[in-house]
Amino acid sequence: MLRKYTYNGGPLYRAEYLRRCFPFIFKGHKATFTHGDLQRKNIILREKSHQDQECSRLVIIDWEKSGWYPGYWEYCLAVCALRWDDDWSLWIDRILSPFVSEASWFQSLRLELWS
C-alpha cells in the first residue's frame, strides 16, 4: 500500500512515518466476520401486526463485501461512508462497537492514499 503511495508521488518521508505508525495503530484486533458495507441502504426494517401484536423484522442485505476483517473494520468503513445529513452517525455507535481512534486514522489514510 505504501509502495503504491510513493509510486504515485507520495513523499518517502510520509510513507516511512506511516510505516512506523501502522503497527501501533492497528494492532491487537481479532479477525471478525463482518458485513463490510453497513449503511442505511443495506438495512431493511419491516414492521407489521401479527395476531394483535406488533412485530418487526430487521434484515441486512448486500453481503458481497463481507469477510474476515479486524474488529475495527466495519466501524471504520461505516464512518467513512457517512454523509452527515441526518442522525445516522449517532446510530453507528449504538449498532457497532466504536473504534474512534482507528476510524480517525483510517479516514485520514483513505483520503491521503486513495483520493
N, C-alpha and C positions, 0 to 999 in steps of 0.2 A: 504494500500500500504506500509506504513512504518512498520506495524506489520510483513508483509511478508519479508521486508528487514531485520529486526532484526532476524526473524526466520531463514533466510538463512545465518546468520552470520554477518550481518552488525552491526557496533558498535552502542550501545544505545545512546551515546552522539551525534553521527552524525544524528541519527533519530530524536532526540529531537531538534537539531538545525534546521533541515528541517521542522519539525512540526511547529516550531515558525515562520519560514520564509514564508511558503506557503500562509498564509492569506495576507501578504503584496505584494507578487509577483504576484499572480494570482487572485487578487480581481478586482471587478468593470467591468467585461466584460459581456455584454449581450449574451444570447444564440442566436446563428445564425445557420440557416440551411446551412450546408456546405457539400462539396463533400467527404472530409475525406481522399483523396488519389490523390491530384492534382500533377501529374507528366507528363512529356512529353509523356510517353507511353499511357496516357489516354486522350490525346488531338489529334483530327483529324482535319486537315485543308485541305479543298478541294477547289481548285481554278479552275475555268473553265470560258470559254467565253460563254456568253448568249446574243444572238442578238446584236453582236458587242460591248458588254460591258463585262468587266472583273468583275466577282463576286466571292466572297469567302464565304465559309460556315465553321464555326467552330463548332465542336461537341465535347462535353466532355462525355466520356464513363466510364463504370466501377463504378457504383454508390453504390455498396454493403456496403461500409464503411460510407456512408452519414448519417447524423443525425443532431440533435440539439446539438451544442457544443459551448464553449466560443468563442468569437470573434477572439482570437489569435490562435485557434486550427489548422486551415488549414495552416497558415503560419509556425507554429512550425513543423508540420509534413512535409511540403514541404522542409524546411531547413534540417531536419534530413535525408531526402531521397536524398540529393544532393550527386553526385559522384565527383564533382569538376573537370570533364574532358572536360567541354565545358562552354559556356556562359549562361546556363540555370539559374544559380544563379543570374545573372543580370536581368533576366526577371521576376523572382518571385516578386521582389519589385515593378515592373510595373503592375503586374497582381493582386497581393494581397496587402492588407494593411499591411505594415511591423510592426511587433511586435518584435523588435530586442532583447530587454531585456528578454521578456518571452521566446523567442526562445533559447537564450543562456542558461537560466536556464533549459528549457525543454530538450535540448540536453545533458547537464551535468547530469540531473536526469536520463534520459533514459540510458545513458552509465553506470551510477553507479548502478541503481536499476534493470535494465533488461539485463545486459550483463553477 
